[in-house]
Amino acid sequence: MNRIYSVLLILILSMVSCTEKDTSFVVTNEAVGPVTKTTKISDLEVLFKEPTDSLIKTEANNYVLFEKGGKKLMKLSAKKDDKEVIDHIQFFDDRYTTDKGISLKSTYQDIQNAYTVKKISNMIDFIIVSVEESEIYFIIDKKHLASEVRFSTSSRLEPMQVPGEAPIKHFMFAWPLN
């Protein structure tokens, strides 16, 4: 009887270890789903040729990827001086997740638990949270901040001034340009 359980366990472990993980929505320092550092703008139409995807070019040389059914997935923007190089990517779908588990469903506390906060930029309506380990950055609406810092753009924000429960409004990624 133990032998049967052992054989079953080995078979199950073999099947699980052979299954490839779907990386379509994983954001790492090297790739965003099928898009890599070396992907050119001209490669996007071939890369997203699946019948489930729709790639639309906007007037500003941005490309917006929609899923079948119209759900907006991401926007890819070209570098201003080289229209073939992808400058940055903005995510609209909460399935896009960093390799450390952060998505649009995450909070500022989740960011702090997964990354080292490098800088918080204080803008008019939002803050930009940059992290040490990646070129990922997160936008948080200032309406979640205390009033003494919410209405100021000149005050320097410290990580402890951002409430842990503040949700991520936008999530973006930019590869370092060489």
Secondary structure as the mmCIF struct_conf table of DSSP 4:
data_model
#
loop_
_struct_conf.conf_type_id
_struct_conf.id
_struct_conf.beg_label_comp_id
_struct_conf.beg_label_asym_id
_struct_conf.beg_label_seq_id
_struct_conf.end_label_comp_id
_struct_conf.end_label_asym_id
_struct_conf.end_label_seq_id
HELX_RH_AL_P HELX_RH_AL_P1 ASN A 2 CYS A 18
BEND BEND1 THR A 19 THR A 19
HELX_LH_PP_P HELX_LH_PP_P1 GLU A 20 ASP A 22
TURN_TY1_P TURN_TY1_P1 SER A 24 PHE A 25
STRN STRN1 VAL A 26 VAL A 27
BEND BEND2 ASN A 29 GLU A 30
STRN STRN2 ALA A 31 VAL A 32
TURN_TY1_P TURN_TY1_P2 GLY A 33 PRO A 34
STRN STRN3 VAL A 35 THR A 36
TURN_TY1_P TURN_TY1_P3 LYS A 37 THR A 38
STRN STRN4 LYS A 40 LYS A 40
HELX_RH_3T_P HELX_RH_3T_P1 ILE A 41 ASP A 43
HELX_RH_AL_P HELX_RH_AL_P2 LEU A 44 LEU A 47
TURN_TY1_P TURN_TY1_P4 PHE A 48 PHE A 48
BEND BEND3 GLU A 50 GLU A 50
TURN_TY1_P TURN_TY1_P5 PRO A 51 THR A 52
STRN STRN5 ASP A 53 LYS A 57
TURN_TY1_P TURN_TY1_P6 GLU A 59 ALA A 60
BEND BEND4 ASN A 61 ASN A 61
STRN STRN6 ASN A 62 GLU A 67
TURN_TY1_P TURN_TY1_P7 LYS A 68 GLY A 69
BEND BEND5 GLY A 70 GLY A 70
STRN STRN7 LYS A 72 ALA A 78
BEND BEND6 LYS A 80 ASP A 81
TURN_TY1_P TURN_TY1_P8 LYS A 83 GLU A 84
STRN STRN8 VAL A 85 VAL A 85
STRN STRN9 ILE A 86 PHE A 91
BEND BEND7 ASP A 93 ASP A 93
TURN_TY1_P TURN_TY1_P9 ASP A 94 ARG A 95
STRN STRN10 THR A 97 THR A 98
TURN_TY1_P TURN_TY1_P10 ASP A 99 LYS A 100
BEND BEND8 GLY A 101 GLY A 101
TURN_TY1_P TURN_TY1_P11 LEU A 104 LYS A 105
STRN STRN11 THR A 107 THR A 107
HELX_RH_AL_P HELX_RH_AL_P3 TYR A 108 ALA A 114
BEND BEND9 TYR A 115 TYR A 115
STRN STRN12 VAL A 117 ASN A 122
BEND BEND10 ILE A 124 ASP A 125
STRN STRN13 PHE A 126 VAL A 131
BEND BEND11 GLU A 132 GLU A 135
STRN STRN14 ILE A 136 ASP A 141
HELX_RH_3T_P HELX_RH_3T_P2 LYS A 142 HIS A 144
BEND BEND12 LEU A 145 LEU A 145
HELX_RH_AL_P HELX_RH_AL_P4 SER A 147 ARG A 150
TURN_TY1_P TURN_TY1_P12 PHE A 151 PHE A 151
BEND BEND13 THR A 153 SER A 155
HELX_LH_PP_P HELX_LH_PP_P2 ARG A 156 GLU A 158
HELX_RH_3T_P HELX_RH_3T_P3 PRO A 159 GLN A 161
BEND BEND14 VAL A 162 VAL A 162
TURN_TY1_P TURN_TY1_P13 GLY A 164 GLU A 165
HELX_LH_PP_P HELX_LH_PP_P3 ALA A 166 ALA A 166
STRN STRN15 PRO A 167 PRO A 167
HELX_LH_PP_P HELX_LH_PP_P4 ILE A 168 ILE A 168
BEND BEND15 LYS A 169 LYS A 169
STRN STRN16 HIS A 170 PHE A 173
HELX_LH_PP_P HELX_LH_PP_P5 TRP A 175 LEU A 177
#
